[in-house]
Amino acid sequence: MFESKRGEYHVVQCPLFKTLGYSKLSIEEARNDHSADLDIFLQAHIDRGSLIIALHTLGWERHAVGEHYISKGLPPSLLNQSTHTHRFAA
């Protein structure tokens, strides 16, 4: 995730999911807004049964073990860090 300030707005972005949160009040409020955006993204795709397709569209691929997915855009040095490996049920 990336955090920045753009003019009056605090902004939180997650390029791995193409999600965004922002707030004029504080970075904490921007984080909360981003969390809500990510929750909506995940829940909408889970409800539609399209999460796997969405992950593939965003550049994620199935990891060799189980149901793990990783983003192809991550540098190799980060691929073994658990914070960048996500488990999704198929």
Backbone bond lengths (Angstrom), bond angles and torsions (degrees), N, CA, C in turn:
res aa  C-N    CA-C-N  psi(-1)  N-CA   C-N-CA  omega(-1)  CA-C   N-CA-C  phi
1 M - - - 1.437 - - 1.520 108.57 -
2 F 1.303 113.80 149.58 1.451 120.52 177.71 1.520 108.91 -121.86
3 E 1.310 115.24 137.23 1.458 120.79 177.38 1.519 108.22 -119.50
4 S 1.328 115.91 139.92 1.460 119.69 179.52 1.527 109.02 -155.44
5 K 1.302 114.95 173.68 1.459 120.60 173.83 1.516 106.73 -122.93
6 R 1.322 115.59 125.35 1.464 122.01 -179.83 1.517 108.10 -121.11
7 G 1.306 114.46 102.74 1.460 118.79 -175.63 1.515 109.35 63.23
8 E 1.314 116.87 -122.23 1.461 122.66 -179.61 1.527 113.22 -84.67
9 Y 1.331 118.06 -7.90 1.451 121.56 -170.38 1.521 112.95 -104.36
10 H 1.329 114.93 137.20 1.465 122.39 167.21 1.527 105.01 -87.66
11 V 1.327 116.38 133.68 1.462 120.50 -174.40 1.525 109.85 -128.71
12 V 1.333 115.87 136.92 1.458 123.06 174.56 1.526 106.81 -124.70
13 Q 1.348 115.82 125.84 1.457 120.96 -179.39 1.519 110.28 -125.03
14 C 1.302 115.90 147.15 1.463 122.01 173.36 1.524 107.58 -128.20
15 P 1.332 117.12 95.28 1.463 119.81 -178.04 1.528 113.89 -61.01
16 L 1.327 117.86 -26.15 1.458 120.16 -179.03 1.526 112.42 -64.59
17 F 1.335 116.73 -26.82 1.464 121.39 177.59 1.521 112.44 -117.17
18 K 1.327 116.66 -1.53 1.472 122.63 -176.08 1.531 110.48 54.90
19 T 1.328 115.25 46.92 1.458 121.30 178.70 1.521 109.63 -113.57
20 L 1.332 115.80 159.77 1.452 122.13 -172.70 1.525 109.89 -147.54
21 G 1.312 116.22 144.73 1.458 122.05 171.42 1.515 108.32 -137.34
22 Y 1.311 116.81 148.25 1.463 119.08 179.70 1.520 110.56 -151.69
23 S 1.336 114.10 159.22 1.461 120.76 179.19 1.521 109.62 -161.86
24 K 1.312 116.16 145.69 1.464 120.58 171.90 1.524 111.09 -81.92
25 L 1.343 116.91 -20.80 1.457 120.72 -172.04 1.522 114.03 -78.76
26 S 1.346 117.39 -52.51 1.466 120.10 -174.71 1.521 110.77 -165.29
27 I 1.317 115.52 165.22 1.464 120.25 176.19 1.525 110.17 -67.00
28 E 1.322 117.51 -32.30 1.463 120.37 177.31 1.529 111.01 -62.14
29 E 1.329 116.49 -42.40 1.471 120.47 177.97 1.524 110.33 -65.95
30 A 1.338 117.46 -36.33 1.466 120.88 176.53 1.526 110.11 -65.07
31 R 1.325 117.04 -40.24 1.480 120.49 176.42 1.523 110.66 -61.98
32 N 1.340 116.72 -42.99 1.470 120.75 178.40 1.524 110.82 -62.56
33 D 1.330 116.40 -41.12 1.459 121.00 178.90 1.528 110.37 -64.68
34 H 1.331 115.84 -41.19 1.468 119.43 177.70 1.523 110.96 -64.35
35 S 1.311 116.53 -43.56 1.466 120.83 179.07 1.529 110.48 -58.11
36 A 1.327 116.60 -42.65 1.466 120.81 178.24 1.524 110.33 -64.56
37 D 1.336 117.60 -40.53 1.459 121.61 178.79 1.526 110.85 -62.85
38 L 1.322 116.68 -44.87 1.457 120.98 178.92 1.532 111.18 -64.66
39 D 1.332 117.00 -41.16 1.471 120.79 177.06 1.528 111.30 -59.59
40 I 1.323 116.34 -42.85 1.473 120.75 179.43 1.527 110.15 -64.27
41 F 1.336 116.56 -45.21 1.461 121.21 178.29 1.527 110.83 -56.32
42 L 1.331 116.23 -52.28 1.465 120.68 -177.50 1.523 111.71 -64.61
43 Q 1.331 117.40 -47.07 1.465 120.30 -177.47 1.518 111.58 -64.68
44 A 1.331 117.48 -40.18 1.463 120.20 179.27 1.527 110.79 -61.93
45 H 1.328 117.31 -43.15 1.463 119.62 -179.14 1.532 111.70 -73.78
46 I 1.311 117.75 -33.46 1.467 120.46 175.58 1.529 109.42 -65.12
47 D 1.336 116.88 -46.05 1.464 121.27 -179.89 1.527 111.84 -60.93
48 R 1.319 117.12 -37.22 1.471 121.81 -178.75 1.525 112.87 -84.64
49 G 1.337 116.04 -9.73 1.461 119.36 -176.46 1.521 112.53 72.91
50 S 1.336 116.91 25.31 1.463 120.76 -174.80 1.531 113.18 -117.14
51 L 1.328 117.99 16.67 1.463 119.62 -176.40 1.528 111.66 -63.40
52 I 1.323 117.63 -44.03 1.463 120.60 -178.85 1.528 110.05 -62.05
53 I 1.313 117.38 -42.68 1.469 121.26 178.33 1.519 110.04 -63.48
54 A 1.327 117.23 -43.09 1.468 120.94 178.97 1.523 111.13 -61.96
55 L 1.321 117.14 -42.47 1.464 120.53 178.87 1.521 110.85 -62.49
56 H 1.319 117.34 -43.71 1.465 120.27 178.28 1.524 110.66 -63.21
57 T 1.328 117.51 -40.44 1.459 121.76 178.64 1.527 111.38 -61.71
58 L 1.337 116.10 -34.78 1.472 120.86 179.43 1.526 112.83 -82.54
59 G 1.331 117.65 0.20 1.453 120.46 176.52 1.514 115.16 97.86
60 W 1.331 117.13 11.30 1.461 120.30 177.25 1.515 108.71 -83.52
61 E 1.320 116.58 153.15 1.461 121.01 176.11 1.519 109.84 -139.01
62 R 1.321 115.41 155.67 1.468 120.86 -178.69 1.519 109.13 -68.50
63 H 1.307 115.71 131.17 1.466 122.05 176.77 1.522 108.07 -77.72
64 A 1.287 117.06 159.37 1.464 121.77 -175.43 1.523 113.69 -62.68
65 V 1.323 118.55 -21.84 1.461 121.40 -174.75 1.526 109.96 -111.48
66 G 1.298 116.92 119.27 1.458 122.18 171.97 1.513 114.54 61.07
67 E 1.318 115.57 -138.79 1.453 122.71 -175.61 1.527 112.39 -100.78
68 H 1.312 117.79 23.31 1.461 120.04 -178.30 1.518 111.27 -78.48
69 Y 1.316 115.49 139.67 1.455 122.22 175.79 1.514 108.08 -121.83
70 I 1.331 116.04 142.27 1.456 121.01 175.79 1.521 108.52 -129.74
71 S 1.307 116.17 155.10 1.448 120.76 176.78 1.514 109.13 -82.47
72 K 1.335 117.08 130.46 1.458 121.20 179.49 1.516 111.81 -67.42
73 G 1.332 118.49 -18.76 1.450 121.41 -176.91 1.516 115.02 -81.48
74 L 1.318 118.18 -3.65 1.458 120.56 -178.47 1.520 111.27 -79.19
75 P 1.339 117.27 143.29 1.467 119.59 174.68 1.527 109.71 -64.11
76 P 1.351 117.76 146.47 1.467 120.83 -178.06 1.525 113.73 -53.88
77 S 1.325 118.12 -31.31 1.465 120.50 -178.92 1.527 112.35 -65.20
78 L 1.325 118.07 -20.65 1.467 121.23 -178.68 1.524 113.20 -97.46
79 L 1.313 118.00 -12.20 1.464 120.00 -172.77 1.513 114.18 -64.08
80 N 1.320 119.12 -23.33 1.459 121.06 -179.73 1.521 112.50 -92.00
81 Q 1.318 118.74 -2.51 1.461 121.04 179.67 1.520 109.22 -83.30
82 S 1.311 116.38 127.96 1.460 120.83 -174.78 1.522 112.99 -62.16
83 T 1.331 118.66 -22.63 1.460 119.68 179.96 1.514 111.73 -69.10
84 H 1.327 118.27 -14.90 1.458 121.41 -179.77 1.521 112.00 -110.80
85 T 1.304 117.58 7.90 1.448 122.36 176.38 1.522 107.36 -114.35
86 H 1.307 116.86 126.26 1.454 121.31 -175.00 1.517 109.52 -120.54
87 R 1.318 116.80 141.60 1.461 121.21 -179.72 1.524 108.61 -104.51
88 F 1.324 115.63 123.57 1.449 121.93 178.46 1.523 108.52 -126.93
89 A 1.308 116.22 136.84 1.462 120.06 175.68 1.524 108.84 -77.75
90 A 1.308 116.14 136.80 1.472 120.31 -179.54 1.502 110.60 -79.80
